[in-house]
């Protein structure tokens, strides 16, 4: 079972994320139709340029800063995967200044350069172009500063922010889960097993999500960047709930005097209907998200349904009891003593009779 889950998790190593763009809408949407029309008539990438704002200490027209801005324009236009740079490089010439209102600020100290890529904002080539644009704008001389934005920059920076914080989120989840389970069950190793199984189930869910929505089986190419974070929080919590249901019943049997094998078997038998029933209900609810027309909701619902289905079957029915069987008496270490049923009191026996 663990090998099967690891096999499902393998595609997760190729996980790529990005912010949602207009393609998350169905083709029947008027917004999507307008976006596709712009792409078709004016070239792909026109609707999502990389925006560079250049700011000088003095008015740019007729100054050294204006000359540097024109040179920057030419450097950007020469980068790979650039369709064009708006406005034209001679925008700051006196004859064209009346047409510069859209690109030149009122105080004439700032100018906007729109670098139009030759692909969608989320494409790998456009992300590489953003890196090149930022490298080019970092070489400006003193007195000029540049800020890079646009849809591609938003997606790349959002990914970076999530990636920077995701290890901390995972660490907090693991530590809090471990401490709570350790206090509840008074055991050192059971919480570690629970966390390991949660991570295994989550990795398998990510792998299936990548295979369906990123490897072009559903025709998109990446996963919405907030979906893995939500899946981590929700599935980790639900998996811990299932673990508590199972372990609480196993512990009751164990404290009542049952052997390690018998307590696991009894706990599994008595909690399986509850866990399976709850899982079927949630898989049905989250699976209904697949009927939504917006792609991020479909990805989230699919991930939740797959994650819960894997957790309620392979994890709870196979991996969890097998792991407890292999751990034996170490499940409850250091509090591994059992209570033996007390002998009936003569007085109570007489009263009962």
DRENGUNU-516492 format. One record per residue (C-alpha): x, y, z. Coordinates in steps of 0.5 Angstrom, whole numbers, plus 500, padded with zeros to 3 digits. Layout:
XYZ;...
This chain:
500500500;506505502;509503495;503505491;502511495;509513493;508511486;502516486;506521489;512521484;509526479;509531485;516532484;514536478;509541481;508548478;504553480;502560478;496565479;490564476;489568469;483569465;483562462;480559468;474561465;470557461;470559453;463561453;465566458;464573455;471575459;474569456;472571449;474578449;481575452;482570446;480575441;485580443;490574443;488572436;488579433;494583436;498577438;499572444;501576450;498583448;493582454;498581459;505585458;511586463;510593466;516597467;516603471;522608470;523614475;528619474;530625479;528630474;524630468;526625463;524629456;531632454;535630459;540624460;535620464;531620458;537618454;538612459;530610458;531610451;537605451;533601456;527600451;532598446;535593451;528590453;526590445;532585444;531580449;528573447;521572447;519579446;514581441;515589442;516594447;510599448;511605447;516606441;523608443;522615440;516617445;520622448;522626442;519633442;514631436;511625439;510628446;503630446;502622445;505620451;500621456;498614457;506612458;509619461;507621468;504628469;511631472;514627466;519624471;516617470;515613464;511606463;514601458;510595457;514589454;509584450;511577451;510572445;506567450;501567456;503570462;504563466;509560460;516558462;518563457;515569459;517567466;524567464;523573460;521577467;528574470;531578464;527584464;529585472;536584470;536589465;533594469;538593475;543596471;540603470;545608472;544613478;538617478;534612475;530607479;525601476;520597478;517591474;510589475;505586471;501579471;507575470;511578476;505578480;505570479;512569480;512574487;506570489;509563488;516566492;512568498;508562498;514558498;518562503;512561508;510554506;516550510;514554516;506552515;508545515;512545521;507549525;502544523;507538525;509540531;502542534;499536531;505532535;504535541;496535542;496527540;502526545;498529550;492525548;495518548;501519552;505516547;511518543;511514537;504514535;504522533;510521529;506515525;500519524;504525521;508521517;502518514;498524513;504527509;504520505;497521503;498529502;504527497;500522493;494527493;499532490;502527485;495525482;493533482;499534478;498528473;491530472;491538471;499539470;501534465;496536460;491531461;486536463;489541458;492547463;499546465;500548472;496548478;493554482;498556487;493557493;490550492;496546495;496550501;489549502;490542501;495542506;491545511;484541510;487534508;492534514;486536519;481531516;487526516;488527524;481527525;481520522;487518526;484520533;477516532;481510530;487511536;482513541;478506540;484502540;487505546;480504550;481496548;488496550;487499556;482494558;487489557;486487550;493485546;496489541;493485535;486485538;486492540;488494533;483489530;477491535;479499534;479498526;472494526;468499530;471505527;471503520;463505519;464512522;470513518;468510511;461514512;464520513;469519507;464517502;460524504;465528504;468525497;461526494;461534497;468535494;467531488;461536486;466542486;468539479;462541476;464548477;466552471;472556474;478551474;481553481;475550484;475544480;482543482;481544489;475539489;478534486;484534490;480534497;476528494;482524492;486526498;480523503;479517498;486515499;486517507;480513508;482507504;489505503;491509509;486507515;484500512;491498511;497503512;495505519;493498522;499495519;504500522;501499529;502491528;509492526;510497532;507492537;508495544;512501542;505504540;504506547;511507549;512510555;505509558;504502555;501499562;494496561;488496566;486489568;478488569;477489576;473483580;466484581;465486588;461481593;456487595;455489588;454482586;449481591;445487590;445486582;442479584;
